[in-house]
Amino acid sequence: MKELLKKYGLNMKEASDILHIPYRTIQNWVGGTRKCPNYIIELIDFRLKFLSAPNEETQSDPQPNTKIAKTRN
């Protein structure tokens, strides 16, 4: 999980807000108190990749990530 946060330039609070996962859960995963299941890590990576991908609205934006494109829903 820590690697995904770094990959997408997010802190735990931002990830919690974007992914709708309780902050404490992400904190436990990152801190090693609990292990995040691999299938959840894959789903989170897929979701963040989708949210950071350019679309019609962000085609001309050279950096569409801008905190995961302000969380497209």
PDB file of N, CA, C, O and CB in Angstrom:
ATOM      1  N   MET A   1       0.821  -1.188   0.000  1.00  0.00           N
ATOM      2  CA  MET A   1       0.000   0.000   0.000  1.00  0.00           C
ATOM      3  C   MET A   1       0.869   1.258   0.000  1.00  0.00           C
ATOM      4  O   MET A   1       0.572   2.243  -0.675  1.00  0.00           O
ATOM      5  CB  MET A   1      -0.936  -0.005   1.204  1.00  0.00           C
ATOM      6  N   LYS A   2       1.935   1.193   0.767  1.00  0.00           N
ATOM      7  CA  LYS A   2       2.842   2.339   0.848  1.00  0.00           C
ATOM      8  C   LYS A   2       3.379   2.691  -0.547  1.00  0.00           C
ATOM      9  O   LYS A   2       3.512   3.864  -0.897  1.00  0.00           O
ATOM     10  CB  LYS A   2       4.014   2.037   1.819  1.00  0.00           C
ATOM     11  N   GLU A   3       3.682   1.653  -1.331  1.00  0.00           N
ATOM     12  CA  GLU A   3       4.211   1.867  -2.676  1.00  0.00           C
ATOM     13  C   GLU A   3       3.179   2.536  -3.587  1.00  0.00           C
ATOM     14  O   GLU A   3       3.525   3.386  -4.407  1.00  0.00           O
ATOM     15  CB  GLU A   3       4.659   0.537  -3.283  1.00  0.00           C
ATOM     16  N   LEU A   4       1.913   2.149  -3.437  1.00  0.00           N
ATOM     17  CA  LEU A   4       0.863   2.762  -4.252  1.00  0.00           C
ATOM     18  C   LEU A   4       0.701   4.244  -3.920  1.00  0.00           C
ATOM     19  O   LEU A   4       0.524   5.068  -4.818  1.00  0.00           O
ATOM     20  CB  LEU A   4      -0.469   2.030  -4.044  1.00  0.00           C
ATOM     21  N   LEU A   5       0.760   4.576  -2.653  1.00  0.00           N
ATOM     22  CA  LEU A   5       0.641   5.984  -2.258  1.00  0.00           C
ATOM     23  C   LEU A   5       1.774   6.792  -2.880  1.00  0.00           C
ATOM     24  O   LEU A   5       1.561   7.888  -3.398  1.00  0.00           O
ATOM     25  CB  LEU A   5       0.658   6.129  -0.712  1.00  0.00           C
ATOM     26  N   LYS A   6       2.967   6.241  -2.821  1.00  0.00           N
ATOM     27  CA  LYS A   6       4.118   6.933  -3.410  1.00  0.00           C
ATOM     28  C   LYS A   6       3.974   7.032  -4.932  1.00  0.00           C
ATOM     29  O   LYS A   6       4.230   8.085  -5.516  1.00  0.00           O
ATOM     30  CB  LYS A   6       5.429   6.202  -3.047  1.00  0.00           C
ATOM     31  N   LYS A   7       3.566   5.938  -5.566  1.00  0.00           N
ATOM     32  CA  LYS A   7       3.406   5.891  -7.026  1.00  0.00           C
ATOM     33  C   LYS A   7       2.454   6.981  -7.528  1.00  0.00           C
ATOM     34  O   LYS A   7       2.705   7.602  -8.560  1.00  0.00           O
ATOM     35  CB  LYS A   7       2.889   4.511  -7.457  1.00  0.00           C
ATOM     36  N   TYR A   8       1.362   7.208  -6.794  1.00  0.00           N
ATOM     37  CA  TYR A   8       0.358   8.177  -7.224  1.00  0.00           C
ATOM     38  C   TYR A   8       0.478   9.512  -6.507  1.00  0.00           C
ATOM     39  O   TYR A   8      -0.357  10.395  -6.710  1.00  0.00           O
ATOM     40  CB  TYR A   8      -1.017   7.616  -7.007  1.00  0.00           C
ATOM     41  N   GLY A   9       1.498   9.679  -5.674  1.00  0.00           N
ATOM     42  CA  GLY A   9       1.744  10.961  -5.024  1.00  0.00           C
ATOM     43  C   GLY A   9       0.667  11.357  -4.021  1.00  0.00           C
ATOM     44  O   GLY A   9       0.308  12.530  -3.918  1.00  0.00           O
ATOM     45  N   LEU A  10       0.162  10.387  -3.293  1.00  0.00           N
ATOM     46  CA  LEU A  10      -0.904  10.650  -2.332  1.00  0.00           C
ATOM     47  C   LEU A  10      -0.435  10.420  -0.902  1.00  0.00           C
ATOM     48  O   LEU A  10       0.444   9.595  -0.651  1.00  0.00           O
ATOM     49  CB  LEU A  10      -2.111   9.773  -2.631  1.00  0.00           C
ATOM     50  N   ASN A  11      -1.024  11.150   0.024  1.00  0.00           N
ATOM     51  CA  ASN A  11      -0.812  10.819   1.425  1.00  0.00           C
ATOM     52  C   ASN A  11      -2.006   9.975   1.886  1.00  0.00           C
ATOM     53  O   ASN A  11      -2.946   9.760   1.122  1.00  0.00           O
ATOM     54  CB  ASN A  11      -0.646  12.118   2.307  1.00  0.00           C
ATOM     55  N   MET A  12      -1.966   9.508   3.110  1.00  0.00           N
ATOM     56  CA  MET A  12      -3.019   8.602   3.590  1.00  0.00           C
ATOM     57  C   MET A  12      -4.388   9.272   3.607  1.00  0.00           C
ATOM     58  O   MET A  12      -5.387   8.630   3.283  1.00  0.00           O
ATOM     59  CB  MET A  12      -2.682   8.098   4.987  1.00  0.00           C
ATOM     60  N   LYS A  13      -4.452  10.534   3.973  1.00  0.00           N
ATOM     61  CA  LYS A  13      -5.739  11.248   4.035  1.00  0.00           C
ATOM     62  C   LYS A  13      -6.342  11.379   2.638  1.00  0.00           C
ATOM     63  O   LYS A  13      -7.535  11.145   2.446  1.00  0.00           O
ATOM     64  CB  LYS A  13      -5.558  12.652   4.674  1.00  0.00           C
ATOM     65  N   GLU A  14      -5.518  11.750   1.674  1.00  0.00           N
ATOM     66  CA  GLU A  14      -6.000  11.889   0.298  1.00  0.00           C
ATOM     67  C   GLU A  14      -6.484  10.546  -0.241  1.00  0.00           C
ATOM     68  O   GLU A  14      -7.535  10.472  -0.878  1.00  0.00           O
ATOM     69  CB  GLU A  14      -4.892  12.456  -0.608  1.00  0.00           C
ATOM     70  N   ALA A  15      -5.723   9.493   0.013  1.00  0.00           N
ATOM     71  CA  ALA A  15      -6.129   8.163  -0.440  1.00  0.00           C
ATOM     72  C   ALA A  15      -7.445   7.757   0.200  1.00  0.00           C
ATOM     73  O   ALA A  15      -8.314   7.193  -0.466  1.00  0.00           O
ATOM     74  CB  ALA A  15      -5.045   7.127  -0.119  1.00  0.00           C
ATOM     75  N   SER A  16      -7.597   8.037   1.473  1.00  0.00           N
ATOM     76  CA  SER A  16      -8.836   7.723   2.187  1.00  0.00           C
ATOM     77  C   SER A  16     -10.027   8.434   1.543  1.00  0.00           C
ATOM     78  O   SER A  16     -11.073   7.827   1.311  1.00  0.00           O
ATOM     79  CB  SER A  16      -8.718   8.120   3.672  1.00  0.00           C
ATOM     80  N   ASP A  17      -9.858   9.707   1.262  1.00  0.00           N
ATOM     81  CA  ASP A  17     -10.947  10.494   0.654  1.00  0.00           C
ATOM     82  C   ASP A  17     -11.272  10.014  -0.762  1.00  0.00           C
ATOM     83  O   ASP A  17     -12.442   9.878  -1.119  1.00  0.00           O
ATOM     84  CB  ASP A  17     -10.569  11.984   0.621  1.00  0.00           C
ATOM     85  N   ILE A  18     -10.248   9.761  -1.561  1.00  0.00           N
ATOM     86  CA  ILE A  18     -10.445   9.365  -2.952  1.00  0.00           C
ATOM     87  C   ILE A  18     -11.051   7.970  -3.061  1.00  0.00           C
ATOM     88  O   ILE A  18     -11.946   7.732  -3.873  1.00  0.00           O
ATOM     89  CB  ILE A  18      -9.123   9.416  -3.703  1.00  0.00           C
ATOM     90  N   LEU A  19     -10.555   7.056  -2.238  1.00  0.00           N
ATOM     91  CA  LEU A  19     -10.958   5.649  -2.347  1.00  0.00           C
ATOM     92  C   LEU A  19     -12.149   5.277  -1.475  1.00  0.00           C
ATOM     93  O   LEU A  19     -12.685   4.175  -1.588  1.00  0.00           O
ATOM     94  CB  LEU A  19      -9.805   4.770  -1.993  1.00  0.00           C
ATOM     95  N   HIS A  20     -12.562   6.193  -0.604  1.00  0.00           N
ATOM     96  CA  HIS A  20     -13.672   5.929   0.320  1.00  0.00           C
ATOM     97  C   HIS A  20     -13.363   4.738   1.228  1.00  0.00           C
ATOM     98  O   HIS A  20     -14.220   3.897   1.502  1.00  0.00           O
ATOM     99  CB  HIS A  20     -14.971   5.671  -0.464  1.00  0.00           C
ATOM    100  N   ILE A  21     -12.109   4.695   1.683  1.00  0.00           N
ATOM    101  CA  ILE A  21     -11.653   3.686   2.630  1.00  0.00           C
ATOM    102  C   ILE A  21     -11.338   4.434   3.921  1.00  0.00           C
ATOM    103  O   ILE A  21     -10.684   5.476   3.878  1.00  0.00           O
ATOM    104  CB  ILE A  21     -10.392   2.877   2.086  1.00  0.00           C
ATOM    105  N   PRO A  22     -11.784   3.930   5.060  1.00  0.00           N
ATOM    106  CA  PRO A  22     -11.501   4.639   6.306  1.00  0.00           C
ATOM    107  C   PRO A  22     -10.005   4.927   6.488  1.00  0.00           C
ATOM    108  O   PRO A  22      -9.152   4.088   6.198  1.00  0.00           O
ATOM    109  CB  PRO A  22     -12.014   3.830   7.487  1.00  0.00           C
ATOM    110  N   TYR A  23      -9.716   6.132   6.973  1.00  0.00           N
ATOM    111  CA  TYR A  23      -8.341   6.555   7.182  1.00  0.00           C
ATOM    112  C   TYR A  23      -7.594   5.560   8.068  1.00  0.00           C
ATOM    113  O   TYR A  23      -6.444   5.222   7.786  1.00  0.00           O
ATOM    114  CB  TYR A  23      -8.303   7.954   7.805  1.00  0.00           C
ATOM    115  N   ARG A  24      -8.231   5.094   9.122  1.00  0.00           N
ATOM    116  CA  ARG A  24      -7.599   4.176  10.060  1.00  0.00           C
ATOM    117  C   ARG A  24      -7.203   2.856   9.371  1.00  0.00           C
ATOM    118  O   ARG A  24      -6.172   2.269   9.699  1.00  0.00           O
ATOM    119  CB  ARG A  24      -8.543   3.899  11.240  1.00  0.00           C
ATOM    120  N   THR A  25      -8.010   2.403   8.437  1.00  0.00           N
ATOM    121  CA  THR A  25      -7.691   1.181   7.690  1.00  0.00           C
ATOM    122  C   THR A  25      -6.417   1.385   6.875  1.00  0.00           C
ATOM    123  O   THR A  25      -5.519   0.543   6.897  1.00  0.00           O
ATOM    124  CB  THR A  25      -8.870   0.779   6.762  1.00  0.00           C
ATOM    125  N   ILE A  26      -6.342   2.495   6.162  1.00  0.00           N
ATOM    126  CA  ILE A  26      -5.141   2.785   5.367  1.00  0.00           C
ATOM    127  C   ILE A  26      -3.943   2.947   6.293  1.00  0.00           C
ATOM    128  O   ILE A  26      -2.850   2.471   5.986  1.00  0.00           O
ATOM    129  CB  ILE A  26      -5.337   4.064   4.505  1.00  0.00           C
ATOM    130  N   GLN A  27      -4.141   3.606   7.410  1.00  0.00           N
ATOM    131  CA  GLN A  27      -3.072   3.782   8.385  1.00  0.00           C
ATOM    132  C   GLN A  27      -2.552   2.426   8.881  1.00  0.00           C
ATOM    133  O   GLN A  27      -1.344   2.232   9.017  1.00  0.00           O
ATOM    134  CB  GLN A  27      -3.567   4.629   9.568  1.00  0.00           C
ATOM    135  N   ASN A  28      -3.461   1.501   9.148  1.00  0.00           N
ATOM    136  CA  ASN A  28      -3.070   0.159   9.579  1.00  0.00           C
ATOM    137  C   ASN A  28      -2.302  -0.586   8.494  1.00  0.00           C
ATOM    138  O   ASN A  28      -1.327  -1.276   8.794  1.00  0.00           O
ATOM    139  CB  ASN A  28      -4.298  -0.641   9.978  1.00  0.00           C
ATOM    140  N   TRP A  29      -2.723  -0.458   7.247  1.00  0.00           N
ATOM    141  CA  TRP A  29      -2.039  -1.117   6.140  1.00  0.00           C
ATOM    142  C   TRP A  29      -0.632  -0.548   5.965  1.00  0.00           C
ATOM    143  O   TRP A  29       0.337  -1.297   5.839  1.00  0.00           O
ATOM    144  CB  TRP A  29      -2.845  -0.961   4.840  1.00  0.00           C
ATOM    145  N   VAL A  30      -0.528   0.776   5.957  1.00  0.00           N
ATOM    146  CA  VAL A  30       0.760   1.422   5.735  1.00  0.00           C
ATOM    147  C   VAL A  30       1.703   1.163   6.913  1.00  0.00           C
ATOM    148  O   VAL A  30       2.897   0.935   6.722  1.00  0.00           O
ATOM    149  CB  VAL A  30       0.572   2.935   5.522  1.00  0.00           C
ATOM    150  N   GLY A  31       1.163   1.201   8.111  1.00  0.00           N
ATOM    151  CA  GLY A  31       1.982   1.007   9.305  1.00  0.00           C
ATOM    152  C   GLY A  31       2.346  -0.434   9.587  1.00  0.00           C
ATOM    153  O   GLY A  31       3.195  -0.700  10.438  1.00  0.00           O
ATOM    154  N   GLY A  32       1.724  -1.365   8.894  1.00  0.00           N
ATOM    155  CA  GLY A  32       2.040  -2.773   9.069  1.00  0.00           C
ATOM    156  C   GLY A  32       1.264  -3.461  10.182  1.00  0.00           C
ATOM    157  O   GLY A  32       1.511  -4.630  10.479  1.00  0.00           O
ATOM    158  N   THR A  33       0.324  -2.745  10.804  1.00  0.00           N
ATOM    159  CA  THR A  33      -0.507  -3.350  11.838  1.00  0.00           C
ATOM    160  C   THR A  33      -1.375  -4.451  11.255  1.00  0.00           C
ATOM    161  O   THR A  33      -1.589  -5.489  11.882  1.00  0.00           O
ATOM    162  CB  THR A  33      -1.378  -2.292  12.512  1.00  0.00           C
ATOM    163  N   ARG A  34      -1.873  -4.210  10.042  1.00  0.00           N
ATOM    164  CA  ARG A  34      -2.675  -5.198   9.323  1.00  0.00           C
ATOM    165  C   ARG A  34      -2.156  -5.281   7.894  1.00  0.00           C
ATOM    166  O   ARG A  34      -1.587  -4.323   7.370  1.00  0.00           O
ATOM    167  CB  ARG A  34      -4.198  -4.829   9.349  1.00  0.00           C
ATOM    168  N   LYS A  35      -2.357  -6.429   7.276  1.00  0.00           N
ATOM    169  CA  LYS A  35      -1.914  -6.625   5.896  1.00  0.00           C
ATOM    170  C   LYS A  35      -3.081  -6.411   4.945  1.00  0.00           C
ATOM    171  O   LYS A  35      -4.158  -6.984   5.109  1.00  0.00           O
ATOM    172  CB  LYS A  35      -1.312  -8.037   5.704  1.00  0.00           C
ATOM    173  N   CYS A  36      -2.839  -5.576   3.955  1.00  0.00           N
ATOM    174  CA  CYS A  36      -3.847  -5.346   2.923  1.00  0.00           C
ATOM    175  C   CYS A  36      -3.822  -6.541   1.974  1.00  0.00           C
ATOM    176  O   CYS A  36      -2.761  -6.892   1.459  1.00  0.00           O
ATOM    177  CB  CYS A  36      -3.588  -3.996   2.152  1.00  0.00           C
ATOM    178  N   PRO A  37      -4.977  -7.175   1.733  1.00  0.00           N
ATOM    179  CA  PRO A  37      -5.006  -8.313   0.799  1.00  0.00           C
ATOM    180  C   PRO A  37      -4.537  -7.900  -0.601  1.00  0.00           C
ATOM    181  O   PRO A  37      -4.792  -6.782  -1.050  1.00  0.00           O
ATOM    182  CB  PRO A  37      -6.428  -8.903   0.722  1.00  0.00           C
ATOM    183  N   ASN A  38      -3.857  -8.808  -1.270  1.00  0.00           N
ATOM    184  CA  ASN A  38      -3.333  -8.511  -2.605  1.00  0.00           C
ATOM    185  C   ASN A  38      -4.422  -8.107  -3.593  1.00  0.00           C
ATOM    186  O   ASN A  38      -4.196  -7.235  -4.432  1.00  0.00           O
ATOM    187  CB  ASN A  38      -2.589  -9.710  -3.141  1.00  0.00           C
ATOM    188  N   TYR A  39      -5.590  -8.721  -3.510  1.00  0.00           N
ATOM    189  CA  TYR A  39      -6.645  -8.360  -4.462  1.00  0.00           C
ATOM    190  C   TYR A  39      -7.126  -6.928  -4.229  1.00  0.00           C
ATOM    191  O   TYR A  39      -7.558  -6.262  -5.170  1.00  0.00           O
ATOM    192  CB  TYR A  39      -7.829  -9.339  -4.350  1.00  0.00           C
ATOM    193  N   ILE A  40      -7.057  -6.456  -3.002  1.00  0.00           N
ATOM    194  CA  ILE A  40      -7.435  -5.067  -2.709  1.00  0.00           C
ATOM    195  C   ILE A  40      -6.381  -4.116  -3.269  1.00  0.00           C
ATOM    196  O   ILE A  40      -6.718  -3.073  -3.830  1.00  0.00           O
ATOM    197  CB  ILE A  40      -7.604  -4.849  -1.179  1.00  0.00           C
ATOM    198  N   ILE A  41      -5.120  -4.470  -3.119  1.00  0.00           N
ATOM    199  CA  ILE A  41      -4.045  -3.645  -3.683  1.00  0.00           C
ATOM    200  C   ILE A  41      -4.208  -3.533  -5.190  1.00  0.00           C
ATOM    201  O   ILE A  41      -4.035  -2.451  -5.752  1.00  0.00           O
ATOM    202  CB  ILE A  41      -2.659  -4.236  -3.336  1.00  0.00           C
ATOM    203  N   GLU A  42      -4.541  -4.642  -5.854  1.00  0.00           N
ATOM    204  CA  GLU A  42      -4.754  -4.616  -7.311  1.00  0.00           C
ATOM    205  C   GLU A  42      -5.952  -3.744  -7.674  1.00  0.00           C
ATOM    206  O   GLU A  42      -5.898  -2.988  -8.644  1.00  0.00           O
ATOM    207  CB  GLU A  42      -4.961  -6.045  -7.850  1.00  0.00           C
ATOM    208  N   LEU A  43      -7.023  -3.845  -6.910  1.00  0.00           N
ATOM    209  CA  LEU A  43      -8.205  -3.014  -7.179  1.00  0.00           C
ATOM    210  C   LEU A  43      -7.914  -1.528  -6.954  1.00  0.00           C
ATOM    211  O   LEU A  43      -8.356  -0.679  -7.729  1.00  0.00           O
ATOM    212  CB  LEU A  43      -9.376  -3.454  -6.288  1.00  0.00           C
ATOM    213  N   ILE A  44      -7.174  -1.222  -5.899  1.00  0.00           N
ATOM    214  CA  ILE A  44      -6.817   0.172  -5.616  1.00  0.00           C
ATOM    215  C   ILE A  44      -5.943   0.715  -6.737  1.00  0.00           C
ATOM    216  O   ILE A  44      -6.155   1.838  -7.192  1.00  0.00           O
ATOM    217  CB  ILE A  44      -6.087   0.292  -4.253  1.00  0.00           C
ATOM    218  N   ASP A  45      -4.960  -0.066  -7.190  1.00  0.00           N
ATOM    219  CA  ASP A  45      -4.096   0.366  -8.278  1.00  0.00           C
ATOM    220  C   ASP A  45      -4.915   0.613  -9.543  1.00  0.00           C
ATOM    221  O   ASP A  45      -4.713   1.615 -10.230  1.00  0.00           O
ATOM    222  CB  ASP A  45      -2.999  -0.678  -8.542  1.00  0.00           C
ATOM    223  N   PHE A  46      -5.825  -0.287  -9.847  1.00  0.00           N
ATOM    224  CA  PHE A  46      -6.695  -0.127 -11.019  1.00  0.00           C
ATOM    225  C   PHE A  46      -7.510   1.158 -10.906  1.00  0.00           C
ATOM    226  O   PHE A  46      -7.601   1.924 -11.865  1.00  0.00           O
ATOM    227  CB  PHE A  46      -7.637  -1.345 -11.172  1.00  0.00           C
ATOM    228  N   ARG A  47      -8.097   1.393  -9.747  1.00  0.00           N
ATOM    229  CA  ARG A  47      -8.943   2.583  -9.528  1.00  0.00           C
ATOM    230  C   ARG A  47      -8.121   3.864  -9.659  1.00  0.00           C
ATOM    231  O   ARG A  47      -8.548   4.808 -10.323  1.00  0.00           O
ATOM    232  CB  ARG A  47      -9.615   2.526  -8.131  1.00  0.00           C
ATOM    233  N   LEU A  48      -6.961   3.902  -9.037  1.00  0.00           N
ATOM    234  CA  LEU A  48      -6.134   5.103  -9.104  1.00  0.00           C
ATOM    235  C   LEU A  48      -5.607   5.341 -10.510  1.00  0.00           C
ATOM    236  O   LEU A  48      -5.493   6.486 -10.946  1.00  0.00           O
ATOM    237  CB  LEU A  48      -4.975   5.000  -8.129  1.00  0.00           C
ATOM    238  N   LYS A  49      -5.286   4.266 -11.222  1.00  0.00           N
ATOM    239  CA  LYS A  49      -4.843   4.389 -12.612  1.00  0.00           C
ATOM    240  C   LYS A  49      -5.963   4.974 -13.463  1.00  0.00           C
ATOM    241  O   LYS A  49      -5.722   5.852 -14.292  1.00  0.00           O
ATOM    242  CB  LYS A  49      -4.399   3.016 -13.173  1.00  0.00           C
ATOM    243  N   PHE A  50      -7.191   4.489 -13.260  1.00  0.00           N
ATOM    244  CA  PHE A  50      -8.344   4.988 -13.994  1.00  0.00           C
ATOM    245  C   PHE A  50      -8.580   6.465 -13.684  1.00  0.00           C
ATOM    246  O   PHE A  50      -8.824   7.259 -14.593  1.00  0.00           O
ATOM    247  CB  PHE A  50      -9.594   4.164 -13.653  1.00  0.00           C
ATOM    248  N   LEU A  51      -8.509   6.833 -12.419  1.00  0.00           N
ATOM    249  CA  LEU A  51      -8.770   8.214 -12.020  1.00  0.00           C
ATOM    250  C   LEU A  51      -7.698   9.174 -12.499  1.00  0.00           C
ATOM    251  O   LEU A  51      -7.977  10.353 -12.717  1.00  0.00           O
ATOM    252  CB  LEU A  51      -8.889   8.304 -10.526  1.00  0.00           C
ATOM    253  N   SER A  52      -6.478   8.690 -12.666  1.00  0.00           N
ATOM    254  CA  SER A  52      -5.403   9.579 -13.089  1.00  0.00           C
ATOM    255  C   SER A  52      -5.228   9.612 -14.606  1.00  0.00           C
ATOM    256  O   SER A  52      -4.447  10.413 -15.120  1.00  0.00           O
ATOM    257  CB  SER A  52      -4.110   9.159 -12.440  1.00  0.00           C
ATOM    258  N   ALA A  53      -5.946   8.750 -15.325  1.00  0.00           N
ATOM    259  CA  ALA A  53      -5.838   8.719 -16.792  1.00  0.00           C
ATOM    260  C   ALA A  53      -6.519   9.944 -17.389  1.00  0.00           C
ATOM    261  O   ALA A  53      -7.570  10.371 -16.912  1.00  0.00           O
ATOM    262  CB  ALA A  53      -6.465   7.420 -17.367  1.00  0.00           C
ATOM    263  N   PRO A  54      -5.919  10.504 -18.432  1.00  0.00           N
ATOM    264  CA  PRO A  54      -6.546  11.658 -19.077  1.00  0.00           C
ATOM    265  C   PRO A  54      -7.846  11.259 -19.775  1.00  0.00           C
ATOM    266  O   PRO A  54      -7.970  10.149 -20.292  1.00  0.00           O
ATOM    267  CB  PRO A  54      -5.580  12.295 -20.085  1.00  0.00           C
ATOM    268  N   ASN A  55      -8.781  12.151 -19.782  1.00  0.00           N
ATOM    269  CA  ASN A  55     -10.033  11.954 -20.527  1.00  0.00           C
ATOM    270  C   ASN A  55     -10.280  13.203 -21.358  1.00  0.00           C
ATOM    271  O   ASN A  55      -9.381  14.035 -21.488  1.00  0.00           O
ATOM    272  CB  ASN A  55     -11.248  11.666 -19.562  1.00  0.00           C
ATOM    273  N   GLU A  56     -11.457  13.358 -21.916  1.00  0.00           N
ATOM    274  CA  GLU A  56     -11.749  14.514 -22.751  1.00  0.00           C
ATOM    275  C   GLU A  56     -11.529  15.821 -22.001  1.00  0.00           C
ATOM    276  O   GLU A  56     -11.054  16.793 -22.587  1.00  0.00           O
ATOM    277  CB  GLU A  56     -13.176  14.443 -23.261  1.00  0.00           C
ATOM    278  N   GLU A  57     -11.863  15.859 -20.728  1.00  0.00           N
ATOM    279  CA  GLU A  57     -11.740  17.079 -19.941  1.00  0.00           C
ATOM    280  C   GLU A  57     -10.285  17.441 -19.667  1.00  0.00           C
ATOM    281  O   GLU A  57      -9.953  18.619 -19.535  1.00  0.00           O
ATOM    282  CB  GLU A  57     -12.486  16.928 -18.634  1.00  0.00           C
ATOM    283  N   THR A  58      -9.415  16.437 -19.582  1.00  0.00           N
ATOM    284  CA  THR A  58      -8.031  16.698 -19.205  1.00  0.00           C
ATOM    285  C   THR A  58      -7.039  16.395 -20.326  1.00  0.00           C
ATOM    286  O   THR A  58      -5.839  16.311 -20.064  1.00  0.00           O
ATOM    287  CB  THR A  58      -7.677  15.888 -17.990  1.00  0.00           C
ATOM    288  N   GLN A  59      -7.505  16.229 -21.571  1.00  0.00           N
ATOM    289  CA  GLN A  59      -6.623  15.884 -22.680  1.00  0.00           C
ATOM    290  C   GLN A  59      -5.483  16.880 -22.831  1.00  0.00           C
ATOM    291  O   GLN A  59      -4.348  16.471 -23.075  1.00  0.00           O
ATOM    292  CB  GLN A  59      -7.412  15.808 -23.970  1.00  0.00           C
ATOM    293  N   SER A  60      -5.750  18.175 -22.692  1.00  0.00           N
ATOM    294  CA  SER A  60      -4.716  19.179 -22.898  1.00  0.00           C
ATOM    295  C   SER A  60      -3.895  19.424 -21.638  1.00  0.00           C
ATOM    296  O   SER A  60      -2.890  20.133 -21.694  1.00  0.00           O
ATOM    297  CB  SER A  60      -5.340  20.474 -23.362  1.00  0.00           C
ATOM    298  N   ASP A  61      -4.288  18.870 -20.535  1.00  0.00           N
ATOM    299  CA  ASP A  61      -3.572  19.052 -19.277  1.00  0.00           C
ATOM    300  C   ASP A  61      -2.311  18.200 -19.286  1.00  0.00           C
ATOM    301  O   ASP A  61      -2.400  16.977 -19.392  1.00  0.00           O
ATOM    302  CB  ASP A  61      -4.470  18.689 -18.069  1.00  0.00           C
ATOM    303  N   PRO A  62      -1.138  18.818 -19.176  1.00  0.00           N
ATOM    304  CA  PRO A  62       0.094  18.034 -19.219  1.00  0.00           C
ATOM    305  C   PRO A  62       0.297  17.161 -17.990  1.00  0.00           C
ATOM    306  O   PRO A  62       1.068  16.203 -18.050  1.00  0.00           O
ATOM    307  CB  PRO A  62       1.268  18.950 -19.374  1.00  0.00           C
ATOM    308  N   GLN A  63      -0.364  17.456 -16.883  1.00  0.00           N
ATOM    309  CA  GLN A  63      -0.230  16.669 -15.659  1.00  0.00           C
ATOM    310  C   GLN A  63      -1.610  16.321 -15.127  1.00  0.00           C
ATOM    311  O   GLN A  63      -2.073  16.940 -14.169  1.00  0.00           O
ATOM    312  CB  GLN A  63       0.588  17.437 -14.591  1.00  0.00           C
ATOM    313  N   PRO A  64      -2.280  15.340 -15.730  1.00  0.00           N
ATOM    314  CA  PRO A  64      -3.651  15.020 -15.320  1.00  0.00           C
ATOM    315  C   PRO A  64      -3.776  14.470 -13.913  1.00  0.00           C
ATOM    316  O   PRO A  64      -4.880  14.451 -13.367  1.00  0.00           O
ATOM    317  CB  PRO A  64      -4.231  14.040 -16.265  1.00  0.00           C
ATOM    318  N   ASN A  65      -2.665  14.014 -13.293  1.00  0.00           N
ATOM    319  CA  ASN A  65      -2.746  13.467 -11.940  1.00  0.00           C
ATOM    320  C   ASN A  65      -3.331  14.466 -10.966  1.00  0.00           C
ATOM    321  O   ASN A  65      -4.231  14.110 -10.206  1.00  0.00           O
ATOM    322  CB  ASN A  65      -1.379  13.031 -11.466  1.00  0.00           C
ATOM    323  N   THR A  66      -2.862  15.690 -10.954  1.00  0.00           N
ATOM    324  CA  THR A  66      -3.276  16.731 -10.032  1.00  0.00           C
ATOM    325  C   THR A  66      -4.199  16.191  -8.953  1.00  0.00           C
ATOM    326  O   THR A  66      -5.405  16.438  -8.937  1.00  0.00           O
ATOM    327  CB  THR A  66      -3.957  17.850 -10.782  1.00  0.00           C
ATOM    328  N   LYS A  67      -3.582  15.451  -8.064  1.00  0.00           N
ATOM    329  CA  LYS A  67      -4.278  14.743  -6.986  1.00  0.00           C
ATOM    330  C   LYS A  67      -5.436  13.936  -7.549  1.00  0.00           C
ATOM    331  O   LYS A  67      -6.590  14.086  -7.150  1.00  0.00           O
ATOM    332  CB  LYS A  67      -4.787  15.732  -5.920  1.00  0.00           C
ATOM    333  N   ILE A  68      -5.086  13.090  -8.476  1.00  0.00           N
ATOM    334  CA  ILE A  68      -5.993  12.144  -9.135  1.00  0.00           C
ATOM    335  C   ILE A  68      -7.170  12.909  -9.752  1.00  0.00           C
ATOM    336  O   ILE A  68      -8.336  12.591  -9.521  1.00  0.00           O
ATOM    337  CB  ILE A  68      -6.506  11.067  -8.123  1.00  0.00           C
ATOM    338  N   ALA A  69      -6.826  13.910 -10.531  1.00  0.00           N
ATOM    339  CA  ALA A  69      -7.800  14.685 -11.315  1.00  0.00           C
ATOM    340  C   ALA A  69      -9.011  15.075 -10.474  1.00  0.00           C
ATOM    341  O   ALA A  69     -10.154  14.997 -10.925  1.00  0.00           O
ATOM    342  CB  ALA A  69      -8.256  13.884 -12.540  1.00  0.00           C
ATOM    343  N   LYS A  70      -8.738  15.490  -9.264  1.00  0.00           N
ATOM    344  CA  LYS A  70      -9.786  15.940  -8.334  1.00  0.00           C
ATOM    345  C   LYS A  70     -10.916  14.949  -8.222  1.00  0.00           C
ATOM    346  O   LYS A  70     -12.089  15.325  -8.211  1.00  0.00           O
ATOM    347  CB  LYS A  70     -10.337  17.276  -8.769  1.00  0.00           C
ATOM    348  N   THR A  71     -10.565  13.693  -8.138  1.00  0.00           N
ATOM    349  CA  THR A  71     -11.452  12.547  -7.922  1.00  0.00           C
ATOM    350  C   THR A  71     -12.682  12.530  -8.807  1.00  0.00           C
ATOM    351  O   THR A  71     -13.789  12.876  -8.395  1.00  0.00           O
ATOM    352  CB  THR A  71     -11.885  12.517  -6.507  1.00  0.00           C
ATOM    353  N   ARG A  72     -12.442  12.116 -10.039  1.00  0.00           N
ATOM    354  CA  ARG A  72     -13.587  11.905 -10.950  1.00  0.00           C
ATOM    355  C   ARG A  72     -14.436  10.777 -10.403  1.00  0.00           C
ATOM    356  O   ARG A  72     -13.897   9.776  -9.931  1.00  0.00           O
ATOM    357  CB  ARG A  72     -13.110  11.578 -12.412  1.00  0.00           C
ATOM    358  N   ASN A  73     -15.726  10.912 -10.452  1.00  0.00           N
ATOM    359  CA  ASN A  73     -16.640   9.850 -10.008  1.00  0.00           C
ATOM    360  C   ASN A  73     -17.421   9.300 -11.148  1.00  0.00           C
ATOM    361  O   ASN A  73     -18.239   8.400 -10.959  1.00  0.00           O
ATOM    362  CB  ASN A  73     -17.585  10.355  -8.949  1.00  0.00           C
TER     363      ASN A  73
END
